[in-house]
Amino acid sequence: MDDDRENREGRGERAAPVPVGSPAAVRVSDADRDRVAARLQHHYAVGRLTLPELEERVALVYRARTRGQLDAVTADLPAPVRAAPGRGGGVDERLLVVLLVVAPPAGVVYWLLARRGGRRRDTGER
């Protein structure tokens, strides 16, 4: 991103100014950069990015100073999928593994009840 700006400025072109009050002009924190880098790693893991693309984009992320610069790095990637509200619950896989190892019948019962509860929430039955 900085290279593009330097190239434009070297040719006499200037980047379009970002209005001071716009969300794109807001400075980002290290935590913001880490979240975007983790999102890029996810996209690499599922095959949307190659390793060189990942490395290039992560470098851009850690050089980014504003929200607009971070957004530009992920503009061509799908937005993260968020869980639907009220759809919590389900099977806690860690608890299920512990129950299956320590008390297999309890693990099976937990698994069956969690599945049954999930269906009930989906259909709206009570």
C-alpha positions in Angstrom: 0.0 0.0 0.0 2.8 2.5 0.9 4.6 1.4 -2.3 1.5 2.4 -4.3 1.4 5.8 -2.6 5.1 6.4 -3.2 4.7 5.4 -6.9 1.7 7.7 -7.3 3.5 10.6 -5.5 6.6 10.0 -7.6 4.5 10.4 -10.8 2.8 13.5 -9.3 -0.4 11.7 -8.4 -1.8 11.9 -5.0 -4.1 9.5 -3.2 -7.6 10.7 -2.6 -7.8 12.3 0.8 -9.9 10.4 3.4 -12.2 12.6 5.3 -11.0 13.0 8.9 -14.3 11.9 10.5 -14.8 8.8 8.3 -14.4 5.3 9.7 -11.7 4.6 7.2 -9.5 7.3 8.8 -9.7 5.8 12.3 -6.3 4.5 13.5 -6.2 0.8 14.3 -4.7 -1.0 17.3 -2.4 -4.0 17.4 -5.5 -6.1 18.4 -7.2 -4.9 15.2 -4.2 -5.9 13.1 -4.0 -9.3 14.9 -7.7 -10.0 14.2 -7.3 -9.2 10.5 -4.1 -11.3 10.3 -6.0 -14.3 11.9 -8.8 -13.8 9.3 -6.2 -13.9 6.5 -4.7 -17.1 8.0 -8.2 -18.6 8.0 -8.6 -17.8 4.3 -5.2 -19.3 3.6 -6.2 -22.5 5.5 -9.4 -22.9 3.5 -7.6 -22.3 0.2 -8.6 -18.8 -0.8 -5.0 -17.4 -0.5 -1.7 -18.9 -1.5 1.3 -18.7 0.8 2.9 -15.8 -1.0 -0.4 -13.9 -1.0 -0.8 -14.6 2.7 2.7 -13.3 3.5 2.3 -10.2 1.4 -1.1 -9.4 3.0 0.1 -10.0 6.5 3.0 -7.6 5.9 0.5 -5.0 4.7 -1.7 -5.6 7.8 1.1 -5.0 10.2 2.1 -1.8 8.3 -1.5 -0.5 8.2 -2.3 2.5 10.3 -5.9 3.1 9.5 -9.1 1.1 9.2 -9.3 1.9 5.5 -5.8 0.3 5.0 -6.9 -2.8 6.9 -10.2 -3.0 4.9 -8.3 -2.8 1.6 -6.3 -5.9 2.5 -9.4 -8.0 2.9 -11.7 -6.3 0.4 -11.7 -9.3 -2.1 -12.4 -11.9 0.6 -15.8 -12.9 2.0 -16.8 -11.4 5.3 -16.6 -13.6 8.4 -19.7 -15.6 9.1 -21.3 -14.7 12.4 -23.4 -17.1 14.5 -27.1 -16.3 14.3 -28.4 -14.8 17.5 -30.2 -17.2 19.8 -28.6 -20.2 18.3 -26.2 -20.8 21.2 -26.0 -24.2 22.8 -25.4 -27.3 20.8 -22.7 -29.8 21.7 -19.7 -28.7 23.6 -17.1 -30.9 21.9 -14.6 -30.8 24.7 -17.2 -31.8 27.3 -18.4 -34.6 25.0 -14.9 -36.0 24.7 -14.3 -35.9 28.4 -17.6 -37.6 29.1 -17.0 -40.3 26.5 -13.6 -41.1 28.0 -14.6 -40.9 31.7 -18.2 -42.2 31.5 -19.2 -43.4 28.0 -22.9 -43.8 28.8 -23.1 -40.2 30.2 -21.3 -39.0 27.0 -23.9 -40.7 24.8 -26.8 -39.3 26.8 -25.2 -35.8 26.7 -24.8 -36.0 22.9 -28.4 -37.3 22.3 -29.8 -34.5 24.6 -27.8 -31.8 22.9 -28.9 -33.0 19.5 -32.5 -33.2 20.6 -32.4 -29.7 22.1 -30.9 -28.3 18.9 -33.7 -29.7 16.8 -36.3 -28.3 19.2 -34.8 -24.8 18.9 -34.8 -25.0 15.1 -38.4 -26.0 14.8 -39.7 -23.7 17.4 -41.2 -26.5 19.5 -41.1 -26.3 23.3 
